[in-house]
Amino acid sequence: MEQQQEVVALKGIKQILVVRLLEKQGEVDGQKLLYQVEHSTDLSTDSDSVITKDGPINTEGTVEEEISITSIAALGDPTIEELEDAFRNRKVVELWEINTQSEVGENKFDGLYRQGKLTGFSKSATAEDFVELEITYKTDLTPQKGECTLSEEQAQVVQYKFIDTVNAGSGTQV
């Protein structure tokens, strides 16, 4: 008898993005974009039709993928500067979409890997809100499914570390 797999709703907060410039692939780990608010993936295709005497014949187009990303800008975040440079200089950016709700091993999660370029980069600063960053990313070729390693440092990049209640300079030992 076939065993049924448990079905669980995906939570947006558990879907994170990690980025890296392709040119830095052998040098640095991918970096989690700080303060991610949301992202969406839009698939589209252009198709054409030829009118015949018997009716239209549709031709297939290629599937295009575009990802829209919104985050809050963080003062001193080098990733934002790298992404703006990548946009201005048309550099290839690696992007991982990691499902932290689907752990497949120790620090390993289901994910999608892409390479592509930024097609939009904007910052908006209003009087009452945080500076918001909006990025548009266009995928080259086809995203690849796999298992993404997510280090503790990458996962907790915006968290502060634990500090004990005892003043470290007081000489009191715990």
Beta strands, then each sheet from edge to edge (+ up, - down):
strand 1: 15-21
strand 2: 31-32
strand 3: 36-45
strand 4: 48-52
strand 5: 55-59
strand 6: 63-72
strand 7: 93-105
strand 8: 108-124
strand 9: 132-149
sheet 1: 2+ 1- 7+ 8- 9+ 6- 3+
sheet 2: 4+ 5-
end
